[in-house]
Amino acid sequence: MAESAGTGVGLPRHADVIVILDFGSQYAQLIARRVREAGAFSLLQAPDTSVQTLRALNPRGIILSGGPASVTSETKARCDPALLELGVPVLGICYGMQLGCQLLKCEVRRTPKAEYGRARLTVLDHSDLLADIPATTTVWMSHGDQVTGLDEQFEALATTPTCPFAAVRHKTLPFYGVQFHPEVTHTPHGVDLLRNFLYKICTCQGTWRMSEFVDSECIRIREQVGDARVICGLSGGVDSSVVAALLTRAIGDKLSCIFVDNGLLRKNERRLVEATFRDHFEIDLRVVDAGPQFLADLVGVTCPQEKRRLIGHRFIEVFTQAAKQVQGDARFLAQGTLYPDVIESGHGHSGEAANIKLHHNVGGLPDDMPFELVEPLRHLFKDEVRQLGEVLGLPSHIVWRHPFPGPGLAVRVLGAVTPERLDLLRECDEILLEEIIANNLYRSTDQVFAVLLPVKAVGVMGDARSYESVVAVRAVETQDFMTADWARIPYDILATISNRMINEVAGVNRVVYDISSKPPATIEWE
């Protein structure tokens, strides 16, 4: 079994592997998803990955992603030119096409006007990459450079009114390039193009399944940890639950789980975790009551990033102390880090991703923390984690549980965090979830929660003037949590939620509904 350096993901033994060199594209993770959905295993790698490493991965094909840089810049991101001589089919997308063509002696220039949005593609050659794609179709463009002159060893496969070389093929090397983005839904036949690359050009067999991931990850985990004990930080959410189930499959009773009650949990959360994992799964579960310590750290703190930093710091301290009580050679820490966490924290493969928010479980451990990380979900998306949970036999109420942030309600209590404000939010959140579940909306939404705002509003309750708290309701629909749209909850259900919160929770006199999408907003408010 091969494994890529620094990825933390073992390669399935019987699957076709497609390596994606990530040049910083906002769509790189979407390319990876499309490849996996088509039945091949995708692996994101840094753009400067050596040919020796690529050869060791034994890929069926290589995809060069788009990126924000210009190939005409001296500081452009580059790949090893020798990868074009590996004999492995290569598909360049947008920047990847421009870079590949430039390396193969084609002319690339800045366009007089950058092109963004839909364009009409005319197919000139239907033989392989564009097989079974209509003669004219819509594609999505996003570029400031383009290939303006082809070497004699190239031929054009498609064109648009403003881009004469919208798709190209090298005559002797297995290199293909497209100026548009086939991975986005705005390119209706983009998935067909990618499948043509995988099956007609790379001769993939379409054998990768989530069960393959389970088998290969269990082998990789056993090889990584040997006879040592692994400690898992269990939160009760789907990510850490799947990690715990996967590790149980891989190493059995060499796993110990630690659940830290930080005082920032939802109502009855601790009871649910104990009942599920200690009683049902019979996992070695250690529960640490550290709420007073976390709340003491947060006194007077209102900055969301500072909240996350303090909670992360205290969590590591509490967790480390609890881990010392675990007997045996406990040298490994398992985490449920997902790929969106990595991207949003600025730890993507290209190093170009923006740091949107701080994740306390991304970016490595403090130097003085004596653990090596085990992160089997680091390159998976949320929906893939749910698939994995089903393969592992987890109950549906765990597999389909909505995400809950690591810092807990501290980032949903905007402004100062106090026991009183936390209790108020817990009651509102419980009402919200009760109504969402009762109206059969839990599975059709992907994340639903209440937020306590740092303002008060005037109201009339009975015959008296009130000046009480405002609660926001957030409900979103998303496939991968990289983008999201607000859920269209029926008005009568929203009315019931609002009436219950105001009538049943002392201190609330106004409820508002968040109708912003991601982007530009994030899913969480802090």
N, C-alpha and C positions, 0 to 999 in steps of 0.2 A: 504493500500500500504506500502510495506517495503522499507527501504532505508538503504544502508550500510553506516556505519560511515566513514566520510571523503572522500567518493567517489564523492559526488556531482551529482550522477546519481540515479534517482528513478527507481524502478523495474517495468517493465510492469505488469499490473494487471493480464493478462490472458496468459502470456508466461511462458514457461519452463525456469528456471534459472539454468545455469551451472556456478559454481564458479571456477575460476582458481587461485590457489595460485602461485604467481610469485616468484620463487627462483632466479631471476636474469637472466633468459635465454634470449638470443638474439632473440629467437623465441616465447616468451610469447605472444606478441601482435598478432603473426601469428596464434597461437592456438585460440585466441579470435575471430579472423576473420573467421576461418574455422567453428567454432561453430555457429556464426551468419549466415554465408552463408548457413548452414544446417537447419536454422529455429528455433534455440534456442537462448535465450538471454545470452550472456557471460558477466561475471563480474570479472575483475581482482582485486585480493585482496593481501594484504601483507601475507607472509608465516606464520607469527605468529598470524594471526587472530584467535580469541578465538572461542571455540566450541559454546559458547553462541551466538556470532555474526553470526556464520555460520548457526546455527539452526534457528535464526530469519530470515535469508534470504530465508529459505525454499527451498533449491536447489534440483533439480532433480538429480544432480550429481556434483562431485568435481574432478577437474583435478589438479594434482601436476606437475608443469612445470619442465623443465630441469634447470640447473644452473651451474655456473663456479666453485663452491666449490666442495670439496671431502667429502663424507659421513664418511670417515675415519679420518677427521680432527676434533679436539676438538672445533674449531670455526665454524663449519658447520652451515648453516641455517637450522632451524628446524620448524616443525609444531606441533600443539597440537596433541599428539598421540591419544587422545580421539576422534578425527574426524573419525578414522577408526571404531569406535563403534556406529556411528550415524545411521547406517542402510542405509546410502546413498551410491550408487556406487561411487567408487574412481578409477580413472585411473592415474597411475604414469608414467611419460614420462622421460626416461633417469635418471637424478638425482632424479626425483620424484619417479621412480620405485625403485631405490636403497634405498632411504630413507624409503619408505613404507615397503619394504622387510626387512630392518634392524630393523625397529620398530616391525615387526612381527617375529623376531628371526631368520632371514636368515643371511647367511654369505656374507659380501661384502668386496672385497679386491681390491687393486690397481692392474691393469693388468700389465704384464711385458712390454707391449708396448701399448701406447694409440692408439685408433682406430678412424680414421676420414675418412669419405667418404662412398662410396657405398659398400654394403655387400649383399650376397645372402641369403635370408631367406627361410627356409624350414618350412612349417606349419604342426604341429602335430595334431591340434585339430581345426576343423572348426565349432564348435557348437555355439558360440556367438560372441566373440570379433573379430574373424577372419573369420566369416561366409562369403562365396562367394568370398573369396580371393584365388588366385591361389595357388596351392601346393608349388610352388617355385616362388619367386618374389624378386625384388630389394628393399632395404631399405637404409636409410641414417643414418650412425653411427657418433657419436661425443662424445666420452667418454674416461676417464682414469681409472674409477672404473667399476666393474661389479659384479653382483651377482654370487658367486662361489659355494654356497651351499644352497639348498632349505630346509626349514622346512618341516616336513612331512605333514603339512596342505596345502602345495602348490603343484601345478602341472604345468609342462612346457607346453606351447601352441605352441612355435616355437623356432627354433634354427638357428644359423649361424655357419660356420666353426670355428669361433674363439670365439663364445659366446653361450654356451650351454643353457642358459636361456634367450633368446632374447625376449620372451613374456611369462608371467606367470599369473596364476589365483589362488586365495586363495579358498580353498574348502568350507569354511563355512562363511567367510566374503565377501562382494561384493567388493573386491579389485583386481584390474588388473594392470599389469605393462608391459611396453614395453621398451626395451633398446634403440631402434631406435627412430627417429623423424618422426611420421606420418604426421605432419603438413606441412612439406616442400615438394616442388614439386619433389624433388629427390626421394621421396618415392611414386611411382606411385599409389599404392592402399592405401595410407595413409588416404585420405578422406573417403574411404570406411570403414576403421577401425574406424575412428572417428564417422561416421554415425552409425555403429554397436553399438558403446558405447552409443550414444545418444538415439537410437530408440529401439534396442534389449535389452539393459541392463538398461538404465535409463527410458525407456518407455516415452520418449518425444513425443509430438504431432506435433512439427514443426509448431507452430502457430505464432511465433514471426515475425512481419513485421515492417517496418519503421513507419507505421501509428500507431502501438502500442507505439512506442517510443514517437511520438508526443503527444498522449493522456496522457501517464504517466508523461512525462516531464512537460506538461502544469499543471497537478495536483501538481507535486512537486514544480514547480516554484511558483504557487499560495500559497502553504503552506509555502514556505520559505519566501516570501516577504510580505505576508499579504496585508495590505492596503497601504504599502509604495510605493514610486515611484522608478523605476529602471532607471538607466542611462546606455546607451550602447555606447561604443566607436566604432563608425562606420567608417570603412576605405573604403568601397566600394567593398572589396573583397568578395569572396563567404562565408567565415567563418563568418565574422561579419554581412553580409547581412542575412544569414540563422538565426543567433542568433536574429537579429532584427525582422525577420518575425515570428520566434517562440514565442518571447516575446509578439509581437502584438497579436498573437493568444491567448496567455495565459492571458495577463493582459490589453490588449487594450490600452486606452489612458493614462495609468499610466506609459508609456514608453517615455523617452526623449533620443534622440540620439545626440551625439556630434561628429562632424567631425573636426579634427584638421588638418589644412593645414600647414604642417611643412616645406614647401618650398622644399621638397625632393620627390615630386610626379611626376608621368608620365605626359606627355603632355595632357592637357584638363581633367585631372582626377577630379579636383574639380567640374568642370561644369557637368560632367557625374553623379557624386554622388548627386549633388543638384537636377538635373533633374529627376533622378530615384526615390529618396527617399522622397524629399519634394513635388515634383509635382505629381508623379505617385502614390506612396503609402500613401501620406498625413501623413507622420510621423512627429512628432515634432522634427525637425532637427535644431541644432544650429551649425553654421560654425564659426570656430575660425581661424583667419589669424595670424599665429605665425611664419611664415617663417623666418623673420629677427632674431628672438631669437634663433632658432635652428641653423641657419647658423653661427651666432656669436659664439655659443658654439663649433662649429667644426673647427674653424680657426686653422690651423696648426696641426690638429689631423690626424694621418695616421693609427693608430692601429685599426683594425676592432672591437675588443672587447671594446675598449675605445669609439669608435663611438657609438656602441650599448648602452653602459652604459650611455653616455651623453644624447643620444636621449631619452632613457627610462626615465631618471631623469627629463629632460625638459618636456617630454610628461605628466608625472604625475603632474608636477607643473601647466602646462597650463590647463590640463584637470580638475584638482581640482578647479582652479579658475573659469573655465567655469561652472562646476557643481554647484558652489555656487549661480550662477545666476538662476538655475532651482528652481522654486517655488514648495513648498510641501515637504513632508517628504522623501527626496531622500537619502536613506541609502544603496542602493545596486548598485553595478557596474557589468554589464554583459560583458563578454569577449568571444571571439571566439577561446579559447585555444583548440587545438586538441591533440590527444594522442601522435603523433610523437613529438610535442613540449615538452610534459612532459618528454618523454624518453630521447630526445637529451639534455635536460637541467639537467639531473641527478636527476629528481624527480619521478622516477618510483616507483612501489609498493614495490620492494624489497630493494630499496636504493643502489643497486649495479650498476645501469646504469652509464656510463661515461658521464661527462659533455662535450658535443661536441661543443656547442655554446650557447651563452647567449640569452635567449628570455625575453624581458622586460615584457611580460605578464604571465610569469610562475614563481611559487615559492612564491606567496602571495604578499600582498600589504605592503608598508611601514607602520610602526606602527602609524605614525601620519596622515595617510590617512583614513578619516572617512567612509569607505565603506566596506561592506561585499560582497564577490564575488559570482556571479551567472555564472557558467560555464557549460552550458548544453551540450556542444560538447566535453568535456574533455576526454571522453573515446571513441570517434569516429575517424575513419580514413577519409581521404579526400573524397574518393569515397562514403563513407556512408553519409557524409555531403551533397554531391551533391544529393544523393537519397532523403535525408530529404528536401532539397530545392525544389525538384520536388513535393514531397508530399504537401508541404506548398504552392505550386502554384507560386513560383518565376519564372520570365521569363528566358528562356534558356541562354540569353547572360550574366545573372548574375550567374546562376547555374554552367555554364561551363567556367566561367572566370578563367584564369590561376592565380596561387598564386602570390602575391606581398608582399615582406618582410615588416614587421612593420617599420624598420628604413629607408625604401624607397630606393631611389637611392644612399644614402650615402654609402651603402655596395656594390653598383655596380660601384661607382666611386672609384677605388682603389687608395690609396694615399690621397692627399689633396683634400678636398671638397670645391669647389668655385662655384659661380654662373655661371661663364663661362663654367666650365667643366660639370656642371649639364645640362646646355642648350645644349651643344654638345651631351651629352648622350641621352637627351630627343629626339632630332631629329633623331639620329641613331635608337633608340628604336622604334620610330614611324614608320620608314621605315621598320624595321624588322617585326613588327606586321602586317603592311599593306600587305606585301608580303606573310606572312604565312597564313593570312586570305584569300587573293585573290587566293591562290593556294590550298585552301580547306585543309589546314594542321593543323588548330587550334584545332580541336576536336581529331585528331590523335596524337597530342603531348600534354604533360601535363604541361610543363612550358617552355617558350621561352623568352629570354631576351638578351640584349646587356650589355657588361661590358667595361668600359673605363679603360684601363691599365695605370699604372703609369710610362710608358716609351714612348719614341718617336723613330720613325724609319726614316731612310733616304728613300726618294722616288724621282721620277722624274715626275713633273706635268707640261705639256707643254714642254718647252725647259729648264726649271729651276729646280735646285735641291731643294727638299723640306725636311723639317725635322718636321714631324707632328705626331699626336697621333695614337695609335693602339687601335682598338676596337675588342673585342672578342664576338663571337656569341655563345650562349649556348641554346641548345634545348634538352629536355630529355623526355623519356617515362617512366612511373611508374604507379603502381597501388596504392601504399599506402605512397609514399614519404619516406619510410624507406630505400628503395633501388631504384636505377634508372639506366637506360641505356641511352646513348646518342642517339638521334634520327637520323636516316639515311635520312637527307634532300637531295633530288636530287641535283646533282651538278649544273644543270642549274639554279635552284632557288637560290642556294647559290651564284652563279655568279651574278645574278641580284641584290641580296641583297648587295653584296660587291660593285658592280659598282655604285649603287644608293648612298650608304653611302659615298663613296669616291668623287663622282661627285656632290652630293647635300649638303653635310655637310662640311662647311669650317673647316679645322683643322684636317681632317682625311685623311691619305694616305695609310693605311694598315688595312685589316680585316682578322681575323683568326677564325677558328672554333674549339670549344672545343669538343674533342672526348674521354673524360674520364667518367667513370661510378662511381656510388655511391654504395658501397665503391669502391675504397679508397678515391675518392674525395667526397666533399659535392656538393649539387646542386648549391647553391650560392657560389661565389668565396670568400666571406668574411663572 
